[in-house]
């Protein structure tokens, strides 16, 4: 059963679900057809972005440079050196983030965690139950240490990892075959309601909620060949899971907090091969984002946004089988002719979670090198005689 996921041809990184029930979610690193592109590292962030800062500047009105400039990310340090010394950092110190859907160091969920951590946020993670042991073991043994490096050279710390299966709202919803499955043995309190209650007991409140998970058990099937169960499973795991997470976590979110999810352009454009109801699930997710922004904003002063990310290489992406084609298509046709980095999505998430985005809610933010703006594929032979601008500096 293929897993699919959020933005940028997102897919869950986990193996097929173990139960006969179709309502399972693979909680991979969100998923997005993509693994982090090392060549587009933190050190290459443009100085104008000024995001993913580990420490705020605390600038005074004097010209004295702060004593802790040495802990700034390289991009911000370079910006300060080349300008008057003033910056607009993202400061999330004192904030706590819960990120649902990280099971390895691949993909956008992990990248988002790193950007939030670099900005000073405390990181809590929700991991799909069958993947929990492997994830925690890899983390403990240092297998992720290279991927944990932050701009200042320190390692991202994950304060606590929670078992989570976001397909189930409460224990009463869990089928017996899942309850009794050995892959769930040894774990408890892993439904959405239980996890929210446990986080409340452990930490009291959170400030940032990230939905970085999805699953489409029939993603490789055309929509016309998708079963009802497969379609509903995709919507349940990829869309309603976000509604459920927000519903149960909002009571412990501090006013002014931020919530975000990951979507993909298939929600509004035809992407052959992204089937099984996943395009429908992403469309539902984006519609829900607007409604949730209204309700959460009016009642709880919480902002709700979603990031539509482009294709990115990951282990999960290989399950669909055409990720390389999608990346090549994007490079050939997007306004910015480069491969998307997971860090770029992570930094956008850090911005949306920060006070700098205090008036942004109910929005779909595209982080895809501008591919969403294109109405045609300019690499088509039809346009061979046109003077199409190309990147001549790469």
Backbone torsions as a table, in degrees:
resi	resn	phi	psi	omega
1	UNK	NA	119.4	-176.0
2	UNK	-77.9	146.1	178.1
3	UNK	-107.9	139.2	177.8
4	UNK	-129.8	163.7	-178.7
5	UNK	-151.2	-151.3	-163.4
6	UNK	-73.1	-132.3	-167.5
7	UNK	-61.8	154.4	178.0
8	UNK	57.0	58.7	-177.4
9	UNK	52.4	51.4	-174.0
10	UNK	-72.3	145.2	176.4
11	UNK	-143.9	150.9	175.2
12	UNK	-74.9	148.5	-174.0
13	UNK	-91.6	-2.7	-171.5
14	UNK	-88.1	169.1	178.2
15	UNK	-74.7	169.6	179.3
16	UNK	-55.4	149.6	-175.8
17	UNK	-66.7	154.9	-171.0
18	UNK	-92.2	-9.6	-176.6
19	UNK	-102.6	159.7	176.5
20	UNK	-74.2	-17.1	177.2
21	UNK	-66.8	146.4	-178.3
22	UNK	-89.9	4.5	-171.0
23	UNK	-99.2	48.9	-179.2
24	UNK	-108.6	156.8	177.3
25	UNK	-123.1	139.2	174.4
26	UNK	-97.7	119.2	-172.2
27	UNK	-101.1	73.2	179.0
28	UNK	-86.4	-174.2	-175.5
29	UNK	-71.3	51.4	-179.2
30	UNK	70.0	-12.8	169.4
31	UNK	101.8	-21.0	-165.6
32	UNK	-82.5	113.0	175.9
33	UNK	-10.4	61.3	-179.5
34	UNK	-173.1	144.1	173.1
35	UNK	-114.8	159.9	-174.5
36	UNK	-65.9	136.7	-178.9
37	UNK	-90.0	108.0	-173.1
38	UNK	-62.7	-33.5	-176.0
39	UNK	-66.6	-25.4	175.5
40	UNK	-95.7	65.9	-172.1
41	UNK	-81.8	174.5	179.5
42	UNK	-56.1	-37.4	-174.3
43	UNK	-65.4	-15.1	-177.6
44	UNK	-101.8	8.6	176.3
45	UNK	-59.7	137.2	-180.0
46	UNK	-66.9	147.3	-176.4
47	UNK	-65.8	-22.5	-179.8
48	UNK	-76.0	-20.3	-177.0
49	UNK	-70.7	-46.2	177.9
50	UNK	50.3	43.1	177.1
51	UNK	-122.0	169.7	-174.5
52	UNK	67.7	36.6	177.7
53	UNK	-79.6	135.6	178.9
54	UNK	-78.7	-29.5	-179.1
55	UNK	-136.1	143.4	174.6
56	UNK	-74.7	167.3	-174.5
57	UNK	-83.0	-25.1	-175.9
58	UNK	46.3	48.6	-178.1
59	UNK	-68.7	140.5	172.2
60	UNK	-100.5	179.2	179.6
61	UNK	-81.7	-2.1	176.3
62	UNK	-88.7	173.4	-179.5
63	UNK	-90.1	6.1	-177.5
64	UNK	-69.8	129.9	177.8
65	UNK	-77.1	142.0	-179.7
66	UNK	-64.4	149.6	-176.0
67	UNK	-70.9	-18.0	-175.2
68	UNK	-103.9	26.7	176.1
69	UNK	-56.9	-26.9	-175.7
70	UNK	-63.1	-18.0	-179.1
71	UNK	-95.0	1.1	179.9
72	UNK	-72.8	147.6	171.9
73	UNK	-57.5	152.8	-176.1
74	UNK	-55.7	-41.8	-177.8
75	UNK	-60.4	-40.4	-178.4
76	UNK	-73.8	-36.2	178.1
77	UNK	-63.9	-41.9	178.5
78	UNK	-63.4	-39.6	179.6
79	UNK	-61.8	-42.3	-178.3
80	UNK	-66.9	-37.3	-178.7
81	UNK	-67.3	-30.9	-174.3
82	UNK	-92.5	-9.8	-176.3
83	UNK	-124.1	-159.9	-176.1
84	UNK	-76.0	-5.4	179.0
85	UNK	101.2	-5.4	179.3
86	UNK	-90.5	145.3	179.9
87	UNK	-140.2	170.5	177.7
88	UNK	-125.7	77.4	-173.4
89	UNK	-78.5	159.2	170.6
90	UNK	-92.4	121.2	-176.3
91	UNK	-117.7	106.1	178.4
92	UNK	-115.6	20.3	177.2
93	UNK	-63.9	137.7	-178.0
94	UNK	86.9	-3.3	178.9
95	UNK	-99.3	151.6	-179.5
96	UNK	-123.7	130.8	-177.0
97	UNK	-117.1	137.9	172.1
98	UNK	-112.6	121.7	-177.2
99	UNK	-115.6	113.4	-178.8
100	UNK	-92.4	120.0	173.1
101	UNK	120.0	23.3	176.6
102	UNK	-105.0	126.3	178.4
103	UNK	-131.3	-3.4	175.5
104	UNK	-161.1	-169.4	-177.2
105	UNK	-100.4	25.0	178.2
106	UNK	-104.9	154.2	166.6
107	UNK	84.6	-174.9	-171.0
108	UNK	-76.0	-30.9	178.7
109	UNK	-60.0	-45.4	178.0
110	UNK	-64.4	-42.8	179.9
111	UNK	-62.7	-39.2	177.6
112	UNK	-64.5	-43.2	178.0
113	UNK	-58.5	-42.3	-179.4
114	UNK	-64.8	-43.0	-180.0
115	UNK	-65.6	-41.7	178.3
116	UNK	-64.1	-41.3	178.8
117	UNK	-65.7	-40.5	179.0
118	UNK	-62.8	-29.6	178.1
119	UNK	-84.3	-2.1	173.9
120	UNK	108.4	-0.3	-176.8
121	UNK	-76.6	150.3	172.9
122	UNK	-83.6	137.7	-171.8
123	UNK	-111.1	124.8	169.8
124	UNK	-116.4	145.2	-174.9
125	UNK	-129.0	140.0	171.8
126	UNK	-109.9	123.1	-174.9
127	UNK	-119.9	137.1	178.4
128	UNK	-51.9	131.6	-169.3
129	UNK	-53.0	-49.9	-179.0
130	UNK	-63.3	-17.5	-179.4
131	UNK	-97.3	-5.2	-171.4
132	UNK	-59.6	-48.8	-176.0
133	UNK	-62.2	-44.8	179.6
134	UNK	-63.7	-42.4	-178.9
135	UNK	-64.0	-48.6	-178.1
136	UNK	-65.9	-37.4	178.4
137	UNK	-65.1	-44.8	178.9
138	UNK	-62.7	-40.1	179.3
139	UNK	-64.8	-44.9	-177.4
140	UNK	-67.6	-35.7	-177.3
141	UNK	-86.1	1.2	174.7
142	UNK	85.2	11.9	-178.9
143	UNK	-66.7	-21.6	179.9
144	UNK	-100.6	4.9	-172.6
145	UNK	-58.8	-40.1	179.6
146	UNK	-63.0	-38.2	-179.7
147	UNK	-77.0	-15.3	-177.3
148	UNK	-87.2	-5.9	-174.8
149	UNK	-66.7	127.1	179.3
150	UNK	-96.0	170.5	-176.5
151	UNK	-55.8	-30.5	-178.6
152	UNK	-88.9	3.8	178.0
153	UNK	95.5	-11.8	177.8
154	UNK	-78.9	171.4	179.5
155	UNK	-101.8	138.4	175.2
156	UNK	-60.4	131.5	177.5
157	UNK	-102.6	133.2	172.1
158	UNK	-105.5	113.6	-173.2
159	UNK	-65.1	-42.0	179.7
160	UNK	-157.1	143.5	176.5
161	UNK	-111.0	128.0	-179.6
162	UNK	-110.6	138.5	171.2
163	UNK	-70.1	138.2	-177.0
164	UNK	-152.2	131.5	167.9
165	UNK	-125.2	100.6	-170.7
166	UNK	-76.0	3.2	174.5
167	UNK	-78.7	-20.5	-175.5
168	UNK	-112.3	123.4	-178.9
169	UNK	-75.0	-40.4	-179.5
170	UNK	-146.7	170.1	-176.4
171	UNK	-60.9	-30.9	-179.6
172	UNK	-64.6	-20.9	-178.7
173	UNK	-84.5	-12.1	-172.9
174	UNK	-82.8	124.4	177.5
175	UNK	-64.3	154.8	-178.4
176	UNK	-62.1	-36.1	-177.9
177	UNK	-66.2	-27.7	176.3
178	UNK	-78.8	-43.6	178.9
179	UNK	-56.9	-38.1	-175.3
180	UNK	-92.9	-0.3	-178.2
181	UNK	-72.9	137.8	-175.8
182	UNK	-64.3	-22.1	-179.7
183	UNK	-74.2	-14.7	176.0
184	UNK	-102.1	-5.8	-179.2
185	UNK	-63.1	139.9	178.9
186	UNK	88.0	-9.7	178.1
187	UNK	-110.7	146.1	178.9
188	UNK	-142.9	165.1	177.5
189	UNK	55.5	48.5	-175.6
190	UNK	-109.8	0.5	173.2
191	UNK	-76.9	164.8	-174.2
192	UNK	-57.6	-48.1	-179.0
193	UNK	-60.6	-43.6	-178.5
194	UNK	-67.0	-39.7	179.1
195	UNK	-63.9	-44.4	178.7
196	UNK	-60.3	-41.0	178.8
197	UNK	-66.3	-38.3	179.7
198	UNK	-68.7	-41.0	177.1
199	UNK	-61.8	-40.1	178.2
200	UNK	-61.8	-43.4	178.9
201	UNK	-63.9	-38.7	-175.9
202	UNK	-77.7	-40.0	-170.6
203	UNK	-129.6	-10.9	178.9
204	UNK	87.3	-64.7	-175.7
205	UNK	-140.8	165.3	169.7
206	UNK	-132.0	168.4	-179.5
207	UNK	-119.1	-24.7	-174.2
208	UNK	-133.2	132.6	177.2
209	UNK	-124.3	126.6	-178.8
210	UNK	-121.2	126.1	176.1
211	UNK	-101.1	108.9	-173.8
212	UNK	-130.4	53.1	-176.4
213	UNK	-150.6	157.0	177.7
214	UNK	-173.8	162.6	175.2
215	UNK	-157.1	136.3	172.1
216	UNK	-130.4	97.9	-174.2
217	UNK	-61.0	-20.1	179.3
218	UNK	-119.9	32.4	-174.6
219	UNK	-57.1	-28.9	-178.0
220	UNK	-80.2	-6.9	-179.6
221	UNK	-92.1	141.5	171.4
222	UNK	-59.5	155.5	-177.6
223	UNK	-58.2	-38.0	-179.6
224	UNK	-65.9	-17.9	179.7
225	UNK	-105.8	4.4	-178.1
226	UNK	-80.5	133.6	178.4
227	UNK	-76.7	162.2	176.6
228	UNK	-59.6	-44.5	-179.3
229	UNK	-63.8	-40.3	179.0
230	UNK	-64.9	-41.8	179.3
231	UNK	-63.6	-48.8	-178.7
232	UNK	-66.6	-32.8	177.4
233	UNK	-64.7	-39.9	178.6
234	UNK	-63.1	-44.3	-179.9
235	UNK	-67.3	-40.8	-179.6
236	UNK	-62.5	-49.3	-175.7
237	UNK	-75.5	-32.5	-170.9
238	UNK	-100.4	-20.3	-175.9
239	UNK	-121.6	-60.0	-176.8
240	UNK	-64.1	-27.9	177.6
241	UNK	-56.2	-33.0	178.2
242	UNK	-71.7	-42.2	176.4
243	UNK	-58.1	-44.9	-179.2
244	UNK	-63.9	-45.2	178.9
245	UNK	-59.1	-47.1	-178.4
246	UNK	-65.7	-41.0	179.7
247	UNK	-57.1	-43.8	-175.0
248	UNK	-87.4	-23.2	-179.4
249	UNK	-93.4	-23.6	-178.8
250	UNK	-54.0	-39.8	178.8
251	UNK	-59.3	-20.8	178.7
252	UNK	-110.4	11.6	177.4
253	UNK	-92.3	135.3	178.7
254	UNK	-71.8	141.8	176.2
255	UNK	-53.9	139.5	-176.1
256	UNK	90.8	1.5	-179.4
257	UNK	-72.9	174.8	-175.7
258	UNK	-134.7	140.7	175.6
259	UNK	-129.3	142.1	178.8
260	UNK	-149.0	156.7	179.5
261	UNK	-130.8	-178.0	180.0
262	UNK	-123.7	129.9	-179.2
263	UNK	-127.6	-170.9	-175.3
264	UNK	-151.8	150.6	-174.1
265	UNK	-61.2	-15.3	176.7
266	UNK	-62.9	-13.9	176.9
267	UNK	-65.7	-24.6	-175.7
268	UNK	-130.5	-10.5	178.2
269	UNK	-128.3	156.9	179.9
270	UNK	-79.0	123.0	175.0
271	UNK	-122.7	93.7	179.3
272	UNK	-55.6	135.8	-179.6
273	UNK	99.3	-17.5	178.2
274	UNK	-99.0	76.2	-168.9
275	UNK	-109.4	-150.8	177.5
276	UNK	67.5	15.3	-177.3
277	UNK	89.0	3.5	-178.8
278	UNK	-67.4	-37.8	177.6
279	UNK	-63.3	-38.2	177.8
280	UNK	-66.4	-40.2	179.5
281	UNK	-63.2	-39.8	178.6
282	UNK	-69.5	-35.1	175.6
283	UNK	-64.1	-41.1	177.4
284	UNK	-63.7	-41.2	179.7
285	UNK	-60.1	-42.4	-179.8
286	UNK	-69.5	-38.7	175.9
287	UNK	-64.5	-43.4	178.3
288	UNK	-62.2	-34.9	178.7
289	UNK	-56.8	-43.3	-179.8
290	UNK	-67.1	-45.0	-179.2
291	UNK	-67.4	-42.9	179.0
292	UNK	-64.3	-35.6	177.5
293	UNK	-60.8	-41.1	179.3
294	UNK	-66.4	-50.8	-175.5
295	UNK	-69.0	-46.1	-179.4
296	UNK	-69.1	-33.3	178.8
297	UNK	-69.4	-46.8	-178.4
298	UNK	-67.2	-41.9	-172.9
299	UNK	-90.3	-29.6	-171.4
300	UNK	-132.6	0.1	-178.6
301	UNK	59.3	38.6	177.9
302	UNK	-108.8	133.7	176.6
303	UNK	-90.2	143.2	-177.8
304	UNK	-131.8	120.1	179.7
305	UNK	-137.4	167.4	175.0
306	UNK	-136.4	145.8	179.4
307	UNK	-105.3	124.9	175.0
308	UNK	-98.4	103.0	-174.2
309	UNK	-100.4	152.8	178.7
310	UNK	-79.3	178.9	-178.4
311	UNK	-68.1	142.9	-177.6
312	UNK	-147.1	143.5	-177.4
313	UNK	-73.4	134.5	172.8
314	UNK	-155.9	170.4	176.3
315	UNK	-62.4	-37.8	-178.6
316	UNK	-64.3	-35.8	-176.3
317	UNK	-60.3	-29.9	-177.0
318	UNK	-66.2	-19.3	-179.9
319	UNK	-66.0	-33.5	177.3
320	UNK	-77.5	-41.2	171.6
321	UNK	100.5	-3.5	-179.1
322	UNK	-129.5	27.4	-178.0
323	UNK	-63.1	-39.9	179.6
324	UNK	-60.8	-39.9	178.1
325	UNK	-62.8	-42.9	-178.9
326	UNK	-66.4	-38.0	178.5
327	UNK	-67.7	-43.1	177.7
328	UNK	-62.2	-40.0	178.6
329	UNK	-63.1	-43.3	-179.4
330	UNK	-63.2	-45.2	-179.8
331	UNK	-62.3	-37.4	-178.1
332	UNK	-74.4	-27.4	-169.8
333	UNK	-117.8	-19.0	-178.2
334	UNK	-72.7	153.8	176.0
335	UNK	-56.7	-38.0	176.0
336	UNK	-101.5	112.4	-174.8
337	UNK	-88.1	77.7	178.1
338	UNK	-153.4	162.3	177.7
339	UNK	-81.6	135.4	-178.2
340	UNK	-70.1	139.9	176.5
341	UNK	-104.2	141.8	176.4
342	UNK	-59.7	-32.1	179.3
343	UNK	-60.3	-33.5	-179.0
344	UNK	-66.9	-36.0	175.5
345	UNK	-72.1	-40.5	177.7
346	UNK	-60.3	-41.7	179.9
347	UNK	-68.1	-36.6	175.8
348	UNK	-63.5	-38.2	178.3
349	UNK	-65.0	-41.4	178.7
350	UNK	-62.1	-40.5	176.5
351	UNK	-61.3	-47.7	-178.3
352	UNK	-64.2	-28.9	-179.9
353	UNK	-82.8	-9.8	-173.1
354	UNK	-95.7	166.4	175.6
355	UNK	-61.4	-19.5	178.4
356	UNK	-63.6	-21.5	-179.8
357	UNK	-109.0	29.9	-172.1
358	UNK	-63.1	-17.5	179.1
359	UNK	-108.9	10.2	-179.1
360	UNK	-104.0	117.3	176.0
361	UNK	-155.5	154.7	-177.6
362	UNK	70.3	22.2	-172.4
363	UNK	-109.9	148.7	167.6
364	UNK	-101.3	112.6	-177.9
365	UNK	-100.7	118.3	-178.0
366	UNK	-86.1	124.3	174.3
367	UNK	-125.6	81.9	-171.1
368	UNK	-148.8	25.8	-177.4
369	UNK	62.0	18.4	176.0
370	UNK	87.4	6.8	-176.8
371	UNK	-58.8	-31.8	-178.5
372	UNK	-61.5	-21.9	-177.2
373	UNK	-80.7	-13.1	-174.5
374	UNK	-82.7	137.8	177.4
375	UNK	-100.5	-15.8	178.9
376	UNK	-139.6	162.0	172.6
377	UNK	-90.8	108.9	-173.6
378	UNK	-72.7	-7.4	176.8
379	UNK	-84.3	1.5	178.7
380	UNK	-67.1	141.9	177.0
381	UNK	-56.6	-22.6	179.6
382	UNK	-59.2	-30.8	-175.6
383	UNK	-100.4	14.2	-173.4
384	UNK	-62.4	-26.7	-177.9
385	UNK	-92.3	-2.8	178.2
386	UNK	-86.2	152.8	178.9
387	UNK	-86.0	75.9	-177.4
388	UNK	-78.8	125.2	177.7
389	UNK	-60.6	141.4	178.3
390	UNK	-133.3	156.4	177.6
391	UNK	-73.3	114.3	-177.7
392	UNK	-103.0	1.5	-176.0
393	UNK	-107.4	-5.6	-178.1
394	UNK	-83.9	NA	NA
